[in-house]
Amino acid sequence: MNISRMGESQRLDQTARKTAAARPAPAAVTAAVTRGVARWLDDMGFASLTEFKLGNGRRADVVGLNAAGTILMVEVKSTPEDFRSDAKWLDYVPYCDGFTFAVPPQFPWQILPATCGVVMADAHSAAVMRDAPRHPLHAARRKALTLRFALAAGQRLSSIIDPRL
């Protein structure tokens, strides 16, 4: 009897390991979604930066800036648990004209707040599930963010030319 239980336990353990192995690591999902979001923003005429530091000290996952000066922020969430355990995205909303979440295809995007946009993305592309409501920034904040964006982009480009920079 003990042997059959041990066999069942081993089978369950093997099944759990196979299931876990089939699921990509959250970091890999986040990287794929981030890449898809950057491509989507580019297709819409936005330049984008990842890990963009805001004036309040927070770091947005992806920020897009277009020729009209519109600033779009995107928060990448790889799992529902990732979303539920992190409320700092609320601190990003005052720093953009539109805020959206980006999630992988298997994410139950309907759990995300209705007051935010939703984009479903993989490593190759993205599709808008819900448009981000627009709330225009104050001119002074827009100018400060645009300058911060330009400075960050220039510094990142310089570091490619010379890593010491």
N, C-alpha and C positions, 0 to 999 in steps of 0.2 A: 504494500500500500504506500509506503514512504517512497519507494522507487518510482511509482507512477506519478505521484505528486511532484517529485523532482523533475521527471520528464516534462510534465505540463508546465512547470515553472520555467524550465529551460526554453520550451517552445514560446512561451509568452515573452520571455526576455529577448529571444531572437527576433520575434515579430516587432517588438518595441525598437530594437536597434535598427532593423530594416526601415521602419517608418521614419525614424530620426535621420537615418542616412539619406532617405529620399527627399527630405526637406532641406532646402538650402539654408545655410547659416544666415541669421538676420543681417550681418554686415554685408554679405554678398547680395542679399535682396535690396538693402539700402543703396548699395553702389549701383546696381542695375537700374533701380527706379530713378536715382539721381541723374544717371546718364540719359535716360529716356526723357526726363524733364528738361535737361539742358538742350536736347535736340528739339523738343517741342517748342521751347522758348525761342530758339534760333529760327525755327520755321515761322514763328509769329513776328519776327523782326526784333527780338530782344537779344541783347548781349547778356550773358549770365555769369555770375560768380557763385561759387559754393563757399560754405562756411564764412559768411559775410558778417563781420562784427558791426553791431549797431551802437548807437550813442548811449544806450542804456546798459551796455556791457553784454547783452545777449548775442548769440551767434545764430543767424538764420541759415538753414540748410542750403537754400538756393534763392538768389535774388536776381530778378531780371530788370533791365532798364532799356527802354526803346527810344527812338529818335524824338518822340514827342515828350519825353521826360517821364513817362508813366513808369511807376515802380511796382513790380509784382513780386510778392514773397511766397515761397513754397516751402512747406514743412513736410518732410518725408517721414512716413510712418510705415514700418515693415510688418507690424503685427497689431492686432487689436490691443494686446497687452502694452505694447509700446505707446499707443495713443492714450490708454487709460492711466498710465503711470506718469504722464508728462503733461502738465498744464502750462508750461512756460510759453507755449505758442501764443497765448493771449497777450504777452508782452511785445509781440512782433506786429500786431495789427495796427497800432498807431504810427508805424514806420513805413507804411505802404499804401498804395492806391487800391490794391486788391490782394486778398490773402487766400491761398488755396492749400489744401492738403494733397500730397501725391502718395498713392498707395499702389501695391502690386495687384495683379489681376485677381488673386484669390482672397483679397481683403474684403470684408463685408462693409463696403463704403457707406452704407446707409446709417451706420452708427455715428458718423462724423456730424458735427454741428451743422444745422441747416443754414447758419449765418456765414458759412465759409464755402469757397469753391472746392471741388474735388476733381482730381485728375488721376486716371488709372494709367500706370506706366510700367514698361519693362525696359530692358536695356536698349531697345531700338526705337521706340516711339511712345506716344502718350495720347490718350483720348480724354476729352472733357466729359465728365459725368454730370457736373453741376458748375455753372459759371460762378466765378467769384463776384460777390457784390462789390460795387465800386464806391469808394469813399475818398474823395480827393484830399490830398495832403495840403497842409498849410505851406505857403510859398517858401518860408524860411527853412522849414524842415526838409522840403524837397531839395532846396539848394544844398543844404548840409549833406543830405544823403547822396546826391549826385556827385558832389565833390569827394565824399568818402569812397564811393564806387570807383570813380576815376583814379584816385590815389591807390586803392587796393589793386585795381587792374594793372596800373603802371608798375607797381612794386612786384607783382607776380610775374609780369613779362620781363622785368629786369633780372629777376632771380633765375630765369631760364637762360639768359645770356651769360650771367655770371652768378653762380650760386653764393658767392661771398656777399653779394648785394642783398 
